[in-house]
């Protein structure tokens, strides 16, 4: 199967929360990109695809919170795929740095940022 991803994913495991319909569900972040995330499936979260939610997590050993408005893109037995449709400037700055530190390829990161900016302008 061909990999159609435009954004590099970084394995990053930490506690997170998904907020859906004013309810907060604990989950575990499995990986993250500039354009989305993969989280563990929470039993209490019985949403369907194309549902809007908010993903929040705090960077370990810090008080830095990253928050993104997401849409559920797929639900599997053990995980949920989320596509980011809005992220504030502070969160994207910290997320960019996190990916930069784990990707070790500045040129690839800048290319992905340009694609992200292009996507949001359409």
GIRABEL-V351815 format. One record per backbone hydrogen bond with DSSP energy under -1.0 kcal/mol. NH is the residue of the N-H (numbers start at 1). CO is the residue of the C=O. E is the energy in kcal/mol with one decimal. If there is no record, write none. Layout:
NH:CO:E / NH:CO:E
This chain:
10:32:-2.7 / 12:30:-1.9 / 14:29:-1.1 / 16:27:-2.5 / 17:56:-2.5 / 18:25:-2.6 / 19:54:-2.9 / 20:23:-2.7 / 23:20:-1.6 / 25:18:-3.0 / 27:16:-2.4 / 29:14:-3.3 / 30:38:-3.3 / 31:38:-1.4 / 32:10:-2.0 / 33:36:-2.7 / 37:82:-2.0 / 38:31:-2.4 / 39:80:-2.4 / 40:28:-2.3 / 41:78:-1.8 / 46:44:-1.1 / 50:72:-3.5 / 53:70:-2.5 / 54:19:-1.8 / 55:68:-2.8 / 56:17:-2.5 / 57:66:-2.0 / 59:64:-2.9 / 62:59:-1.1 / 66:57:-3.2 / 68:55:-2.5 / 69:86:-2.8 / 70:53:-2.7 / 71:83:-2.2 / 72:51:-2.6 / 73:81:-2.7 / 74:81:-1.4 / 76:79:-3.1 / 80:39:-2.6 / 81:74:-2.9 / 82:37:-3.1 / 83:71:-2.8 / 84:35:-2.2 / 85:69:-2.7 / 86:69:-1.5 / 92:88:-2.5 / 93:89:-1.8 / 94:90:-2.0 / 95:91:-2.7 / 96:92:-2.7 / 97:93:-1.8 / 98:94:-2.3 / 99:95:-2.6 / 100:96:-2.7 / 101:97:-2.4 / 102:98:-1.3 / 103:99:-2.4 / 104:100:-1.5 / 109:105:-2.1 / 110:106:-2.5 / 111:107:-2.0 / 112:108:-2.3 / 113:109:-2.4 / 114:110:-2.0 / 115:111:-1.9 / 116:112:-2.4 / 117:113:-2.5 / 118:114:-2.2 / 119:115:-2.5 / 120:116:-2.0 / 121:117:-1.1
